[in-house]
Amino acid sequence: MDRTQKRILWILIAIGALYFIAFIFPNDTGAKTYSMISVFSPDEHIQYQTPITMLSGDTLRHALHHFILYGDYSYGFPFYGGSALVLLPLKWTNALDNRNVQLAMLLLRQLISVLPMLLAILLMVYTQTRFRSYLTSIVTFVFLLSVTAVVENDLWWHADSLAVLFVVLVFFFLGRDELRFKVDFGLAAVACGLAIATKVLGFFFFIAIPVYILIGIRQKRISWKAASFAALAFVALMALAVVVGDPFLLFRSAQDQMLMLVSHMTNTMTNGYTLYYVKDAFTWLATLANIVWLPFLVLILAVLLLGIWKSPRPVLHILILCWIVPFSFYILYVLSAQLPHYFLPILIPLFSCVATALEFRPASWLSEKLDGSFWKRWGNRSWLAIVVVILGWQAVTYLTADVSLYQRDLTREQTSPEIQFYGDLYRKYLHVLPPDQKFVVLRDVRIYFPDSDFRRVISFYVTTNYATVQRYKPDMIMLWQQRISDYTQQGAQANAINKNAFAAVHQFFSDASREQLHGYHLIYRNDTGLAFVSDALYQKYFRSP
């Protein structure tokens, strides 16, 4: 790097450091207890026990067994293994317990979500700009950080940031390789394998990599024979990275378990969890409208296409196009729900073309015959004005939403209706229960009920029914009003994925909605939730004299 590149790098690192620090404050909320996590993020609540289990074991053999065969193979070892390593200092200091859930979640959110995303964006900006221009590099970096899907992703702990980082590393190494098909090409294969190992995203390079090799052949940078060896080497290195990245694949039992999980996840992501997601051919339009302003999307797609012919990095723009087309089709037409973080592997490479838009000089594309014409004299300024207006409006839109998200999470413990529900329930009713008597509580994960030594809290994530009640025989049942509405609304039974299984679910939630849950008595209800206690508990503590 020359002096200018180093200065730009340090400026972006400084901006990134401020961004990282800013996210400490909202990420240090919402996890005062383990059960509180699920109120705001059921995904985090499900995931949290996996790295805890990975760090268990009384002997070295048991510890390695738990660390490698961690069980929840819905996400790969790079995510869960990295998360376990983040928590390892807490384990060594005997601080990995229910008293430090908030600290553990802060570390996971910052080091597994925020930090990898910062690295991904930094590398993507470098790949686009080579840090040659202060303005282009800084504007592109700051804009990518402002994208609302990025901000929202940085407010939770999930595998997406690591997956995006590995995707970006593929572009980064291919950009460094420059069709030489040497070490950087091999490193791109490793990054692709790690993207597969983390969240199977690497498979979507199935068009980009062959196209990259064909470009090398077309430009006579590599022969057909050498290209064949390069392709085989890429596949071999990618496969090796998958196995090293997911070492549980060396064990047959884990392979079988992973295949079952993948099959289940594929079914739920394409159909829905309990009810079919209602989709039509134009559902994706509403999805895109919530993620990006249409004029900006049109602009950035035009820049991506023009970049193939008019930018100094045509191969990069071709690769981005070959990446986003199959992955966009998968998200928009295959998945049942299109959540903002699903689009991150598309948005970061695509939106990095902001750098290309700022570098374009359209007047230079015009014929010399037009010297002195309006477009020759004002073409560059007109283009820059259009880019600044559209980019500026999109940035303002994103920042407005970002501030709202930031403030929401910063104050979520004070404003959460689910936490307030428990507070009201305790003040009005539960305070009469003996604090040292053990009770079993069955709760919807979206309703807060704190963990305690004298409360066995059993959580259900999607559905429950009378069979679950018979199994655990809870003293209290806490239900979320929104789930009751979803499962009892008109047409719910007809829209159920498994109609036979849903019949019992519908019966349970219908009884709850009518306040007629068999064996239980309703003691409190508001717009957020319902609290039932067993008939025995009601007779002993809550029945009016």
N, C-alpha and C positions, 0 to 999 in steps of 0.2 A: 504493500500500500504506500502511496505517496503521502505527502503532508496533508493535502486537502482531504483525501479519503480517511486518514486517521482522525482528523478534526471532526469530520462528519460522523464517523463512528462514535466518537466520545460524546458528541452532542446527542445522538440518538440513545446511547446508553444512559445519559443523564435524564432524558425524557422518560425512558423506560423505567428508571429507578424511581422517579416521582410517581409514575403510574402504579408501580408495584406497591409503594408505600401507601398510596391513596386507597388501595383495595384492602389493606389490612383492617381498616375500621369496619366496613360492612361485613367482611368475612369473619370478623370476631364476634358475630352475633348468631342467634338461631340455633345454638347447640349447647345450651346450659345443661341439658340432660340428654341422654341418648334418645329418649322418646320425642324430645322437642325437634330433633333433626327432621323427622318424618312429616311434621306439620308443614314445613316449608319445602322439603325435598324428599319424597319417598325413595327416590333412587339413591341418594346419599345414605339413607337409613339402611337400605338393603345391603349396600356395598360395604358399610363400615365394619361389619363383623369379619369380613374376609381378610384384610391385612392384620387384624387382631389375631385371628386363627393362625395366620402364616407365621406369626412371631411366638407361637406357643410351642410347647414340647419340653420335657424334662431332661432329655438327653440330646446329644448332637444328632443322632440318627432320627429321633422323633422330630427334632427341630427342622432338619432338612426335608423330611417327609412332608410336614405341614407347609413348609415354604414353597416346595415345588408342586405338590399335589394339593392345591388350595381349594378345589371343589367347584367354585363358581367360575366356570370357564366361559361365561357370557362375554367377558372382556379378557384380553390376553395378559400374559405375565409382565410385559413392560409396564402396564398400568398398575396391576395389583402388586407386583414385585417392587416397583418404584415407590408405591404408597407405603408398603411395609418398611422399606429402608428409611423413608421420611420419619416414620414413627419409632424407629429403632432406638434413638436416643432416649425417648420417653420410656421405652421398655427397659433399657439399661439402668435408668434412674428410678425404676419402680413407680413411674408417674403415669403409666398407661392404664388408667382405671376410670371409673365413672365420675370421679371428681375432676378429671382433666379432659373431658370430651370436647369442650370448647377449644382448648389449646390444640388438641389433636386435629380437629376439623380446620382450624385456622392454618396449621402447617400444611395440611393436605390441599386446601383450596389455593394457597399461595404458591406452593412448590410443585404441585401436579397440574394445576390449571393456569394460574396467572403467568408463572415463569416460562413454561414451555410455549405459551402463546406469544409472549414477548419475543422469545428467541425465533419462533416461526416467522413473525412479522418482520423482524430485523433481517433475517436471512432472505426473505422474499423481496424486501426493498433493495437489498444489496444485489440480488440476482437481476432485478430490473434496472437499477441505476448505476451499479458499480461505484456508488458514492462519488460520482463525478460532479454533481451539482448540489449545492447546499439547499436551494429552494425545493427542487424536485424531490430530493431524498427526505427532507423534513416534512414537507406537506404530505407525501405519500405515507410516511410512517405514522404521522399523527392522525391522518384520515382513517387508516386501517384500525388504529386503536379505538377510534370513535364509533366504528360500526356497532350498532346496537346488539347484534348477535354475538359479537366478540365480548362486549361488556357483560351481557347476560351470562355467557359461558364462564366468565372469570369470577362470577359470584356464586359458583358452586364447584364441587369436586366431582369430576367426571373424566372419562377417557378421551374426550374429544380433543383437548389441547395437545396431548401427546400424539394422537393420530394425525392431527394437522401438521405438527412439527415434522413427523416422518414423511408426510406427503411433500411438504415444502423442501425437505432435504433431497428428495428425488430431483426436483427442479434445480436446486442449488448445485448439486453435483453434475447434472447433465449440462448446466450452464458453464461450469468450470471445465468440463470435458471438451466442449467445442468440437464434437465429432472426431475426436482423436481415438476414442474407444480404448482408453487406457485405465489407469487406477481410478479416476473419478467415475468412470462408467461402472466399474465394479462396486464402488461405494454407493452409487445410485441404486444398484441392485440390492445391496444390503438394506438401504433405507426403505426400499419398496417391500422387502421381506418383513421388516419391522412394522411397517404400516399394516401388513396383513396380520402379523402376530398380535398387534394391538386391537385392531377393530376391522379386519379384513379389507380395509380400504385399498390396499395395494393392488388388489385384483383389477381395479378399474383403470389401471395403466395398460390394459391389454391392447389398447389402440395406440397410445402414445409411444410406447417403447418400440414396437415394430415400425412405426412411422419414422421415429428418430433414426433407426438403422437404415431404412430405405432412403432417407435424406442423405445419409453418409455415402450410400452406394451411388445415388444420383449425382452427388457432387464429387464423385471419384475420390472420396477420402478413405474408402475401404473397399476391398474387392468382395465379390459374392462369397467366395470361400471364407475369407476372414470374417465377413458378416455372419456367416453361419456359426463359426466358432464363438463370435462375440455374443450371439443370441443364446447359444447353449451355456456359455459362461454366466450370462445374466441370470438365466433360469436356475442354474446350479447354485449361484451365490444367493439368490433370492430364497430358494428352498432351504439352504443352510441357515440363513438368517431367521427364517420362520421357526425352524427347529430349535436353534439357540435361543431365540426370543421367547419361545413357548416350550420350555424343556419338558413339560408334562406330556407332550406328544410322544415321548419315548416310552410311555407306559400305556399298554392296551386298555386298561380299565379307564384311564383318563380320556383316551381317544373316544371310547364308547360314550362316556358321560358327556363329552364335549359335543359329539354329534347329536345326541338327544337334545341338548340345550340349544344348539344351532337350529335344529328342526323346529323346536318349540318357538324360538324367537322369530324365525322366518315366518311361521304361521301367524303369530300375533302381530308382527310388524306389517304383514300384507293384508290381514283381515281385521284385526282388532283384538282386544283382550277378552272381553265378555260379550260385548255387542259389536256388530259390524259397524265400522266407521262408514258414514254415508259419504260417498264420493261420486263425482261425475266428471265428464271430460274437461270441465272448466274449473274444477276445484283449485287447481294449481294457480289460477290467476289471482284468487284471493290470497293464497299463500305468499306469492311474490309481492303483492301489494303491501303486505305486512312487513316485508324484509327490505325492500328497495323501492325508491321512487322511480316510476316508469321512465321518465325522460333520462334519468341518470343511467338506468339499465340499458336503454337504447344507445346512449352515448358510449358507454364502456364496451358494449358488444361491438359497436362500429369501430372503436379504437383497436379492439383485439383483432378484428379482421384486417383493418388497414395496417396494423403493425406487422402483419405477415409480409407485406410488400414494402412498407415505407419506414419501418423502424430499423435501427441498427442490430436488433435482436430478433430476426424473423423466426428462427428455430424455436425460441422460447415461446413466442406467441402461437406457433403451430402446436407445440406440446400442451399449452394451457387449453387450447381449443379441443384437442383430442382427449384431454382429461375431463373437462367439464361436460362435454356432450353425453357420454355414457352415464356418468354419475348423476347428472341432472335428470336424465330419463328415468333412472332407477328411483330417485327420490320422488319425482313428480307423478310417476305413473305406476310404480310398483308398491311403494310404502303406503300404508293405510293412513298414517298421520305424518304431516310434514312440519316438524318442529324446527325452530330457528337454528338450533345447534347442528342439525343435520346438514345445513347448507355451508357450514364453515369451511370444509375442504374445497368448496367451489368459490366462495366469496373471497378468501385471502388471495389465491392466485389471480382470479379475475379482476378484483378491485385494485390489485397492484398495477394494473394497466393505466391507472391514474398517472403514473410516472410517464408512460408513453404519450398520454394526452398532453401533458405539460411540455413535452419535448418536441412535439410535432411542429413543423414549420410549413404549412400547406402552400404558401406562396412559392416555395422553392420547387414544388412539383409542377408548376405551370410552365408552359412553353415560353422560350425567350421572345417569341413573337408578341407576347402579352406584356412586355416591359412597358411600364408607364401606365398600365391600366389600373382601375380601382382595385381589383382582386390581387394584383401583383404588389401594389403599394400597401393595401390594408388587409390582405388575406390573413397574415399571421396574427395581427391584432384582433381581427374579428373572431378568429378561431379561439384565441386565448380568452377573449371576453365571454364567448359561449361556454367554454370549459369552466371558467371561474364562476359564472352565474349558476350553472347546473351543479357543479361540485360544491359550491358554497351552500346552496339550498339543501342539498342532501346532507351535508355536514351539520347544518343547523338542525335539521330534522332529527338526525341521529343524536346529537348532543342533548336536545330537549328530552328525548326518550331516555337517554343515558342518565341524566340528572334525576329523572323520576325513579328509575330502577335503583340508583344508588341510595336515594333518600328512603325508598321503600325498605330496602334491606337494612339500612342503618337503624331504622326505628321499628323493625318488624316485630320484635318481642313485645313492644308496648302497644302495637296496633293490631296484632293478630286476633281475629274473632275467635279462633280455635283456642288460643291461650286464655282469652277473656272468658270463654265458655267454661273452662275448668275453674278459673278463679271465682266466677259466680256460683258454680256448682258447689265448690268447697265452702264458700262463705255461707251459703243458704242451707246446705244439707250435709255434706261429707264431714264437716268439722265435728259432728257428733260421734263419729266412729272412733273406737279406741285406737290410738296411734301404734300400739304394739301388737295388735291383732292382725294376723295374716289374711289377706284377701286375694282372690284371683280376679283380674280385670281383663275382659276381652274388649279391645278397642279398635276402631277404624284408625289406620295410621294417620289420617288427616285430622284426628281429634287429639288434643294434647291430654296426656295423663302422665305425671312424672313418675320416674322409676324410684323405687325405695326398697329397703331390705324387707319391708312388711307388705309389699304389693308385688305380686307376680303379674306383670303386664304382658298379655299376649296380643300381638298385633296381627291384623289381617290387611292385606294390601289391595285386593281387588274385590273379592266376594267372601261371603260367609253364609251359613245356613244353620238349621237346627241340629244337624249332625255335628257341626263344630261345637255348638253349645253343649250337646250331650257328651262330647269327648272331654272338654275342659271343665265343664260345670262351673262357669264363672259366677262370682258373687255380684259383679257389676258388668254391664254391657254399655259401651259408649259408641254411638253411631253418628255418622256424618250426614247431615241433611241432604247435601248435594248428591251423595251416592244413592240415598233412598229415592230421591227424585228421578235419577237416571234409570234406576232399575224398576220403578213402578210407573213410569210414564206410558202413555198410550203407544202401543206398537213395540214396546220393549221385548215382549215375548216373541213376536214375529221376527225381530231383528237379532235375536240371540244366535251366537255361533253354534253353541251346543244346546239345543232347545230342551233336551231331557234334563241335563244338569241344571239349566237355568230355572227350571220350574221350581226347584226347591229354594233357589236364591230369591226368586220373585215372591214366593210365599212368605219367606222370612221377612223381607223388607216391606212387603205389603202389610203384614201384621204389625211390624214396628211403626209404620206410618199411621196405622189406625190406633196405635197405643195399646195393642192387644197381643204383645209378645208372650207366648205361652211360658208360664212359670216365672214371669217377671212383671215388675210394676214400674211404671214411668214415674220418676220423681222430678225431672226437670226437662224442659224443652224450650229452645228458642230457634231463631232462624239458622243457626249454625249447626246444632246437634241435638241429640236426644240422649238422656241418661236413664238407664233401667237398672234396678236392683232386684235381686232374687226375692221371691215372695217371703222367704224366711228372714232375710235381712230387713225387708220392709216392715214386717210384723214386729221385729225386735227394736228397730231404731227410728223408723220414719212414720209409722202409723200414728195418726192423731188420737189422743186419748178420748 
